[in-house]
């Protein structure tokens, strides 16, 4: 599918196929979304294609793909059909006007796109005369959910504060200061582990009517489809991952729940000089099973470890995992966590297939370890952590 879309886009933008670079693949309830960077343009052009079995009513432009009996609607960033407010974030006068409705003293100085997940959300960093703030574009429904979660967590955890809402789908937040995980100078990882556990303990004091989103758990087939549909993924590797997925037990809804973050990985944390952790992005948060958060940090940290062989980030991840595995992951927890972590690892593989090449054996070894008993897992995990770079 990706190669066919590259050929179509190359013809449309009058560039060579090599100048159409795949940059993202996202799962969406309306169909997979593929992202491409079109090179050799006067300005950077990012194009997104969403594929379905019938034609689209709402599309910037669309194409028929006869060999797959499918239609793809395409849009150029920031004209996302799901995020009505996104285009406004790129228009400085309009954005400045919105900010001044929140506070007349605001004067916008610089706007930078931080992240974009097609069909879901985008985050922009806003430099102003009053400091740094962030704007998040999402769907109106999700914006209301985020507001509800923010109400539950305020004063309970150190996170960004919601300062305003515009057009029902644009949220404005304060900045959480601190260093990112990979920027911590000479970290004491035993202390980092204690701080993370303390943060998770604070979640137990939070109550909300919202349930945590369990998209990875309930939509594993989406991520397997992502993996299979990517032309850069070897067929044998996909089959081995699929075989592992078939061994996973069905995950039931937990009988007892606590508040969880829902996307708990090291990239969400801000490490501050006061030894207090700041945490970002509660979009998926709500009442759920604490094992979900353990599984996310386990899978994401191993993904970071295995995809950063040979650089300084590998050292950071290996030291953290050395500390965290023995302090946080207990034998009684592992029976539940292992299946959840396997699902998250498959989701990462499907979402970031470009990171797999040359690391297939390590990923398969990790999946096998997640299917083993606790002691065997720790032995295999230690081998992966300390594997020579």
C-alpha positions as CSV (number, residue, x, y, z in Angstrom):
1,X,0.0,0.0,0.0
2,X,2.7,2.5,1.0
3,X,4.6,2.0,-2.3
4,X,1.5,2.5,-4.3
5,X,0.7,5.7,-2.5
6,X,4.3,6.9,-3.0
7,X,4.0,6.4,-6.7
8,X,0.7,8.3,-6.9
9,X,2.0,11.2,-4.8
10,X,5.2,11.4,-6.8
11,X,3.1,11.8,-10.0
12,X,0.7,14.3,-8.4
13,X,3.5,16.5,-7.0
14,X,5.8,16.0,-10.0
15,X,8.7,14.6,-8.1
16,X,10.5,11.2,-8.1
17,X,9.3,8.3,-5.9
18,X,12.5,8.6,-3.9
19,X,11.5,12.1,-2.9
20,X,8.3,10.9,-1.3
21,X,9.5,9.8,2.2
22,X,7.2,7.8,4.5
23,X,7.2,9.4,8.0
24,X,4.3,8.0,9.9
25,X,1.5,5.4,10.1
26,X,-1.4,5.8,12.4
27,X,-4.4,3.6,13.3
28,X,-7.7,5.3,13.2
29,X,-11.3,4.0,13.6
30,X,-12.0,5.4,10.0
31,X,-9.0,3.6,8.5
32,X,-5.2,3.6,8.5
33,X,-3.5,7.0,8.0
34,X,-0.1,7.1,6.2
35,X,2.1,10.2,6.4
36,X,4.6,11.4,3.8
37,X,7.2,14.1,3.4
38,X,7.3,15.5,-0.1
39,X,10.8,16.6,-0.8
40,X,12.0,19.1,-3.4
41,X,9.2,21.6,-2.7
42,X,9.6,25.3,-2.2
43,X,8.2,24.8,1.3
44,X,8.1,21.5,3.3
45,X,4.9,19.6,2.3
46,X,3.5,16.9,4.5
47,X,0.8,14.8,3.0
48,X,-1.5,12.3,4.8
49,X,-3.5,9.6,3.1
50,X,-6.3,7.7,4.7
51,X,-7.5,4.5,3.1
52,X,-11.0,3.0,3.1
53,X,-13.1,0.7,0.9
54,X,-15.4,3.4,-0.4
55,X,-14.9,7.0,-1.6
56,X,-14.8,9.9,0.9
57,X,-17.3,12.7,1.1
58,X,-14.9,15.1,2.9
59,X,-11.5,15.3,1.3
60,X,-9.0,17.9,0.2
61,X,-8.5,15.6,-2.7
62,X,-8.9,11.8,-3.1
63,X,-7.7,9.0,-5.3
64,X,-8.9,5.6,-6.3
65,X,-6.5,2.7,-5.8
66,X,-7.9,-0.1,-8.1
67,X,-5.3,-2.7,-7.2
68,X,-6.6,-2.6,-3.6
69,X,-10.2,-1.8,-4.4
70,X,-9.8,1.2,-2.1
71,X,-10.1,4.9,-2.0
72,X,-7.6,7.3,-0.2
73,X,-8.4,10.8,0.8
74,X,-5.4,13.0,1.1
75,X,-4.7,16.2,2.9
76,X,-1.7,18.5,3.4
77,X,-0.7,19.5,6.8
78,X,-2.3,21.4,8.6
79,X,-5.7,20.8,6.8
80,X,-6.6,17.8,8.9
81,X,-10.3,16.9,8.4
82,X,-10.6,15.7,12.0
83,X,-8.9,18.8,13.7
84,X,-10.8,21.9,12.7
85,X,-8.7,24.2,14.9
86,X,-5.3,23.0,13.7
87,X,-5.0,25.3,10.7
88,X,-5.5,28.3,13.0
89,X,-2.5,27.4,15.0
90,X,-0.3,28.2,12.0
91,X,-1.8,31.6,11.5
92,X,0.1,33.9,13.8
93,X,-2.4,36.9,13.9
94,X,-5.4,34.6,14.5
95,X,-3.6,32.7,17.2
96,X,-2.5,35.9,18.8
97,X,-6.1,37.1,18.9
98,X,-7.2,33.9,20.6
99,X,-4.5,34.3,23.2
100,X,-5.5,37.9,23.9
101,X,-9.1,36.6,24.7
102,X,-7.5,34.6,27.5
103,X,-5.4,37.5,28.7
104,X,-5.1,40.9,27.0
105,X,-1.4,41.1,28.0
106,X,-0.4,38.2,25.7
107,X,1.8,39.0,22.8
108,X,2.8,36.1,20.6
109,X,6.4,36.0,19.6
110,X,7.1,32.5,18.1
111,X,5.1,29.4,17.2
112,X,6.6,25.9,16.9
113,X,4.9,22.6,16.0
114,X,6.1,20.1,18.6
115,X,4.1,17.0,17.6
116,X,1.4,15.9,15.2
117,X,-0.7,12.7,15.2
118,X,-2.9,12.9,12.2
119,X,-6.6,12.6,12.9
120,X,-5.9,12.8,16.7
121,X,-4.1,15.8,18.0
122,X,-1.3,18.4,17.4
123,X,0.8,20.3,20.0
124,X,2.4,23.7,19.4
125,X,4.9,25.6,21.6
126,X,4.0,29.3,22.0
127,X,6.7,31.8,23.1
128,X,5.0,34.9,24.4
129,X,5.9,38.0,26.4
130,X,4.5,36.2,29.5
131,X,6.5,33.1,29.0
132,X,6.1,29.7,27.2
133,X,2.7,28.1,26.8
134,X,1.4,25.2,24.8
135,X,-1.6,24.8,22.5
136,X,-3.2,21.5,21.8
137,X,-5.5,20.9,18.9
138,X,-7.8,17.9,19.3
139,X,-11.4,16.9,18.6
140,X,-14.2,18.7,20.4
141,X,-15.2,15.4,22.1
142,X,-11.6,14.7,23.3
143,X,-11.2,18.3,24.5
144,X,-14.2,18.0,26.8
145,X,-12.7,14.7,28.2
146,X,-9.3,16.4,28.8
147,X,-11.0,19.2,30.7
148,X,-12.7,16.7,32.9
149,X,-9.5,14.9,33.6
150,X,-7.7,18.1,34.4
151,X,-10.3,19.0,37.0
152,X,-9.6,15.6,38.7
153,X,-5.8,15.9,38.8
154,X,-5.3,19.6,39.6
155,X,-3.4,20.0,42.9
156,X,-2.8,16.2,43.0
157,X,0.1,15.9,40.6
158,X,2.7,18.3,39.2
159,X,1.4,18.8,35.6
160,X,0.6,21.5,33.1
161,X,-2.3,23.8,34.1
162,X,-5.2,24.4,31.7
163,X,-5.5,28.1,31.2
164,X,-8.2,28.3,28.5
165,X,-10.2,26.7,25.7
166,X,-11.0,28.2,22.3
167,X,-13.4,27.1,19.6
168,X,-14.3,24.0,21.6
169,X,-11.2,22.1,20.3
170,X,-8.1,24.2,21.1
171,X,-6.7,23.9,24.6
172,X,-4.0,26.2,26.1
173,X,-1.6,25.0,28.9
174,X,1.1,26.3,31.0
175,X,4.7,24.9,30.6
176,X,6.0,22.2,33.0
177,X,9.7,23.1,33.5
178,X,12.4,20.6,33.9
179,X,14.7,18.3,31.9
180,X,13.7,15.5,29.6
181,X,14.8,12.0,30.5
182,X,17.6,11.9,27.9
183,X,18.8,15.3,29.1
184,X,19.3,14.5,32.8
185,X,22.9,15.2,33.8
186,X,24.5,12.3,35.8
187,X,21.2,10.9,37.0
188,X,20.9,8.7,40.1
189,X,18.6,6.1,38.6
190,X,17.7,4.5,41.9
191,X,16.4,7.9,42.9
192,X,14.6,8.3,39.6
193,X,12.9,4.9,40.2
194,X,11.8,6.0,43.7
195,X,10.4,9.3,42.3
196,X,8.4,7.5,39.6
197,X,6.9,5.1,42.1
198,X,6.0,8.1,44.4
199,X,4.3,9.8,41.4
200,X,2.3,6.6,40.7
201,X,1.4,6.4,44.4
202,X,-0.1,9.9,44.1
203,X,-2.5,8.6,41.4
204,X,-4.3,6.5,44.0
205,X,-5.7,9.7,45.6
206,X,-7.4,10.7,42.3
207,X,-11.0,9.8,41.4
208,X,-12.8,10.5,38.1
209,X,-15.8,9.3,36.2
210,X,-13.7,8.7,33.1
211,X,-12.2,5.3,32.2
212,X,-8.7,5.1,30.9
213,X,-8.4,4.6,27.2
214,X,-7.2,1.0,26.4
215,X,-6.6,1.4,22.7
216,X,-3.5,-0.8,22.6
217,X,-5.2,-3.5,24.6
218,X,-8.5,-3.5,22.6
219,X,-7.1,-2.8,19.1
220,X,-4.1,-5.1,18.9
221,X,-5.2,-6.2,15.4
222,X,-4.9,-2.5,14.2
223,X,-1.2,-2.5,15.1
224,X,-0.6,-6.0,13.6
225,X,-2.2,-4.6,10.4
226,X,0.1,-1.6,10.5
227,X,3.1,-3.9,10.8
228,X,2.0,-6.1,8.0
229,X,1.1,-3.3,5.6
230,X,4.5,-1.6,5.9
231,X,6.8,-2.6,3.0
232,X,9.9,-2.1,5.1
233,X,9.0,-4.9,7.5
234,X,10.2,-8.4,6.6
235,X,7.5,-11.0,6.1
236,X,9.2,-13.5,8.4
237,X,9.5,-10.9,11.2
238,X,5.9,-10.1,10.9
239,X,4.9,-13.7,11.1
240,X,7.0,-14.3,14.2
241,X,5.4,-11.2,15.9
242,X,1.9,-12.5,14.8
243,X,2.7,-15.9,16.3
244,X,3.6,-14.3,19.6
245,X,0.4,-12.2,19.6
246,X,-1.6,-15.4,19.1
247,X,-0.3,-16.7,22.4
248,X,-1.4,-13.7,24.5
249,X,-4.4,-14.3,26.8
250,X,-7.4,-12.1,26.5
251,X,-7.2,-9.1,28.8
252,X,-10.3,-8.7,31.0
253,X,-11.5,-5.5,32.5
254,X,-10.0,-5.1,36.0
255,X,-12.4,-5.7,38.9
256,X,-10.7,-3.0,41.0
257,X,-9.4,0.1,39.4
258,X,-7.3,3.1,40.3
259,X,-6.4,6.3,38.4
260,X,-3.7,5.7,35.8
261,X,-1.9,7.9,33.3
262,X,-2.7,5.7,30.3
263,X,0.4,6.5,28.3
264,X,3.1,6.4,31.0
265,X,6.6,6.5,29.5
266,X,9.8,8.4,30.2
267,X,9.1,10.9,27.5
268,X,6.1,12.2,29.5
269,X,8.3,13.1,32.5
270,X,10.0,16.3,33.4
271,X,12.9,15.9,35.9
272,X,13.3,18.9,38.1
273,X,16.0,20.1,40.5
274,X,13.7,19.9,43.5
275,X,13.6,16.1,43.0
276,X,10.0,16.5,42.0
277,X,8.8,15.0,38.8
278,X,6.5,16.8,36.4
279,X,4.3,14.8,34.1
280,X,2.6,15.6,30.8
281,X,-0.3,14.5,28.6
282,X,-3.2,13.0,30.4
283,X,-5.3,12.5,27.2
284,X,-5.6,8.7,27.8
285,X,-5.9,8.9,31.6
286,X,-8.8,7.7,33.8
287,X,-9.7,4.8,36.1
288,X,-8.0,1.6,35.1
289,X,-5.5,-1.1,36.1
290,X,-2.1,0.1,37.4
291,X,-0.5,-2.8,35.5
292,X,-1.3,-0.8,32.3
293,X,1.1,1.9,33.4
294,X,3.8,-0.5,34.4
295,X,3.4,-2.3,31.0
296,X,3.7,1.0,29.1
297,X,6.9,2.1,30.9
298,X,8.4,-1.4,30.5
299,X,7.7,-1.7,26.8
300,X,8.6,1.9,25.9
301,X,11.9,1.8,27.8
302,X,12.9,-1.4,26.1
303,X,11.9,0.1,22.7
304,X,14.1,3.1,23.5
305,X,16.9,0.8,24.5
306,X,16.8,-1.4,21.4
307,X,16.4,1.4,19.0
308,X,19.3,3.5,20.4
309,X,22.1,1.0,20.1
310,X,25.5,2.8,19.8
311,X,24.5,6.2,21.2
312,X,24.3,8.0,24.6
313,X,20.5,7.3,24.9
314,X,21.2,3.6,25.1
315,X,23.2,4.2,28.3
316,X,20.4,6.2,29.9
317,X,17.8,3.5,29.1
318,X,20.0,0.7,30.3
319,X,20.7,2.3,33.6
320,X,17.1,3.1,34.2
321,X,15.9,-0.4,33.3
322,X,18.6,-1.9,35.5
323,X,17.1,0.0,38.5
324,X,13.5,-0.1,37.6
325,X,13.1,-3.7,36.8
326,X,14.2,-4.9,40.2
327,X,12.6,-2.2,42.2
328,X,9.2,-1.9,40.5
329,X,8.4,-5.2,38.8
330,X,7.5,-7.9,41.3
331,X,6.8,-11.6,40.5
332,X,3.2,-11.3,41.4
333,X,2.7,-8.3,39.0
334,X,4.5,-9.9,36.1
335,X,1.8,-12.4,35.2
336,X,-0.5,-9.5,34.3
337,X,2.1,-7.0,33.1
338,X,3.9,-9.3,30.6
339,X,0.8,-9.7,28.4
340,X,0.1,-6.0,28.5
341,X,3.8,-5.1,27.7
342,X,3.8,-7.5,24.8
343,X,0.8,-5.7,23.3
344,X,2.5,-2.3,23.8
345,X,5.7,-3.6,22.2
346,X,3.7,-4.8,19.2
347,X,2.0,-1.4,19.0
348,X,5.4,0.4,19.0
349,X,6.6,-2.0,16.2
350,X,3.5,-1.2,14.1
351,X,3.7,2.5,14.7
352,X,7.5,2.9,14.2
353,X,8.4,0.3,11.6
354,X,11.4,2.4,10.4
355,X,13.1,1.6,13.8
356,X,13.0,-2.2,13.3
357,X,15.6,-2.7,10.5
358,X,18.6,-4.6,11.8
359,X,17.1,-5.1,15.2
360,X,14.7,-7.9,14.4
361,X,16.4,-10.5,16.5
362,X,16.5,-8.3,19.6
363,X,12.8,-7.5,19.4
364,X,11.9,-11.2,18.9
365,X,14.1,-12.1,21.9
366,X,12.3,-9.5,24.0
367,X,8.9,-10.8,23.0
368,X,10.0,-14.3,23.9
369,X,11.3,-13.1,27.3
370,X,7.9,-11.4,28.0
371,X,6.3,-14.8,27.5
372,X,8.6,-16.5,30.0
373,X,8.4,-16.8,33.8
374,X,9.6,-14.0,36.0
375,X,13.1,-15.3,36.7
376,X,13.7,-16.2,33.0
377,X,12.5,-12.8,32.0
378,X,15.0,-11.0,34.3
379,X,17.8,-13.1,32.9
380,X,16.9,-12.4,29.2
381,X,16.1,-8.8,30.0
382,X,19.5,-8.3,31.6
383,X,21.2,-9.9,28.6
384,X,19.5,-7.4,26.3
385,X,20.2,-4.4,28.6
386,X,23.9,-5.2,28.8
387,X,24.4,-6.4,25.2
388,X,27.6,-4.8,23.8
389,X,26.8,-1.7,21.6
